[in-house]
């Protein structure tokens, strides 16, 4: 089944390792293993080996002699001390946020922002003050909806408190409202901060990080992820019938984000 995917490999995320740079520590293998290595070599950089777990990597994956030693070592190092590894947002390290239906939208042209890439990329321009760029579609808080979207941080000021990713009422465009913004701040804060149900880990986000937002109507909660890892859940939701829009608030010039599938 893996081999049958080879036709799609060329269109995958270019941030992964170059197959030509992959190395194998064990060269004394059977012809069948050599053929399998050759067939899967272009696919290997797109397999998220760190998600497998150290035990299975050691007991199951390594004995096959199919996985390049460079990728195996990278996965083991990451599992041993993830905080010490600079992932650079690479697909290899990044779990996908699969929960919920992808909410399709583009950024709405807004003064103070340059919108490009068919509405998928937004860059802060002009004077420095708080302003939000909203999606062109809103999500009504009712029913059993379960939707999600992801934003890639293309550039963020050294003062990371100047960016918040999340959901807000469309009327709150000029500032980050503690009362009606459900967001994840670059410096690690949760909004609204007065929500006792929000577990604030205070994990900063940086350039190339992927921030995921999932809105669940049945549970009446908003979950925030960083590179696929849950950061906190906020269950302080607005009344039924309210409409929330995807939003990124930015304060500093040149800060930039893009939408990710």
N, C-alpha and C positions, 0 to 999 in steps of 0.2 A: 504493500500500500504506500510505503514511503517513496519507493522508486517511481510509482505512477504520478507523484506530485512534481516530478522534475521539470515539467513544462512550465510550471508556474514560478519556479525559483527565481528566474531572471527579473521578475517584477517585484520581488520582496524588498524589505527595508535595506537600503544600502549602508546603513550604519553598522552592519554586522562585519565580522572578520572576513578578510580576503581568503577564499579557499586555497589560494596558492601559498599562503603563509602557514598552513596547517602542517603539523609534523606528527609522526608516529614513532613512539619509543621502541616498539616491538616490530621488527621487520621480518622475523622468522615466523611467518604465518602461512597457512594453506592458500592455494590458488583461489579457492572460493571466497576466503576472507579478503584477499587482495581485490577481487572483482567487486565485492560488496563495498569496500572502501572507495573504489573508483566511482561507483554508481552513486554513492551517498555523499561524496566529498563536498559538493556544492550545496547540499542541504544542511550539513552539520552546523554551520555557523548560525542557523536560524532555530536550532533546538535549544530550548531553555533548560540546560542541564542543571543549573542551581535549584530549579524547582523540584528536581527528583529527590534530593536528600542525600546526605553523605553516605548513609548505610547502603542504600540501593546502588549508588554510584560505585562503591567499593565491591559489593557482593555480586551485583548483576551486570552493570554496564562495563566496568573495566575488563572482566574476563572475556568479553566478546572480541576484544582487540579491534573493534570497528571504529571506536571513537578516537579522534586525534588526541595525543597526549597533551597538546597545548590547551585544548578546550577542557579536557578532564582536569588538568591542574588549575585552570582559571576557576572552574566550578568549585573545586575543593577549597581553594584559597578564599573565595567569596563566602562559602558556608562557614568557614572557620572564623572569619572576622569581617563581616560585611561592611562595618563602619570604616574600615581601613582601605577599602577598594574604591577607586574612582571609576564608577560605571559609565560616566559620560552619556547617560541615557541610552546605552546600547540595548538593542532588543534582547541579546543573550541573557542579560540580567533582569529584564523587566517582565513581570507577570502581566497578563492582559486583564483588564477590568471587563469581565464577561457578563456580570450580573446586570439585569435590566435591558430594556430595548434601547438601542442607540437613538438619541434625540437629534434629528437632523436639522441644522440651522446654519445661518451665516451671521457674521457681525454686521450690525446696522451702521451705515455711514454716520459718523458723529463728529462735530467740531472738536478739535483737540486730538484727533486720531487719524492716522493714515491707514486705510483699509485696502488690502491687496489680495492676490492669489484667489480671485473669485469669491471674496468675502471671508476667506478662511484665516487670514492673518491680520492682526491689528497692531499698530505701532503708535506709541504716545508721541505727540508733537506739541509745539506751542509752549505757552507758559506753564509753569509747574504749580499745579493745584490738584486737589482730588476731583476726579471725574470718572464716571463709569461708561464702558461701552457694552451695549446690550445685544443679545441675540435678536433676530428678527421675528422669532416665534416665542410664545409663552406657554407655560404648562399650568393648566388649571388644577387647583388642589381639590380633587374629588375623585371618587371611584377607586378602583384598584390598580391604578397605573404604577408602572415600575420603569423609570427611564434613567438614562445616564448619558453623560458626555465627558470628553477629556480635552484638556488644554495643555499644550506644550509650552514651557517657559523658554522663549527664544533669547530674551535678555532681561536682566533684572538689576536694578541699582544696588550698590553695595549696602545701602540702607534698605533692607528687604521689607521693612514695614510699609513701604510705599506701594504694595500690590496686594490685592485680595481677589481670590477666585471663588465664585459661588453662584448663588441665586438671589434675586432681589425683586421687589416691586418696581415697576417701570417708572414710578414717580420719583424714586430715590436715585437720581442720576448724578447729582452734584457732590455727594459725599457718601462715605460708608456709614450707613445708619445702623446703630446697634439694635434698633427695634425691628427693622424689617429687612436686614441683610443676613443671609445664611451663607457664611463664607469661611475660607481658609486663608489666613494671612501669611505672607512670605516669611515673616518673622516667627511663625508658629502659633499664632493666636487663632482661636475659634470665635466666630461671630454668629449669633449675638452672645457676647461674653458672659452675660448674666444667666445663661441657661445652665442650670445645675446638672442637667443630664449630659452635657457635652464633656467628654474626656479630652482635656487639652494636653497633648504630649509635648507641645512646643517644639516640634521638629521643623526647622527652616526648610524652605525649598530654594533650589538654585537653578541656574541655566541648564537646559536640557532635561529637567525633571518633567514628568507627566503628572498633572493633577487631575484626578478623576472625581466626578460629582455624581452621586446616585440619589434620586428622589423616589421614595416609596410611599405611595398613597395609603395602602392598607395599614402599614406600620406607622404612618405619619412621621417619617424621619428622613433626614438628609445625612448621607455618609460621604466622607471625604477620604480620598486615597492619594498616596504619593508613590508613583512608579508601581502601582498595583497593590501596595500595602496599605491596609486600613489605618488611618490616623485617628479619627474620632467620629462619633455619631451624634448628631444633634436632633433631638426629638421635640424641640420647641417650634411647632409649626403654626402657620397662619390659619385663620378660619377657613372652613369649607367654602369654596367658591372663589377664593383669592387666586390671583394669577401671578406666577413667578417666572422671571426671565433669566436665562444664563447671563452672567455678567462678569466682567473683570474690571475692578477699580484700579486705576493707576495714578500715581502722583508725579513720577519723574519722567522727563523727556527720554526718548530712545528706548524705554522699556517696551518689550514686544512679546506677543503670544500668538500661537496658531492653534487651530482646532485639529484634533487627532481622532482617527477612527478607533 
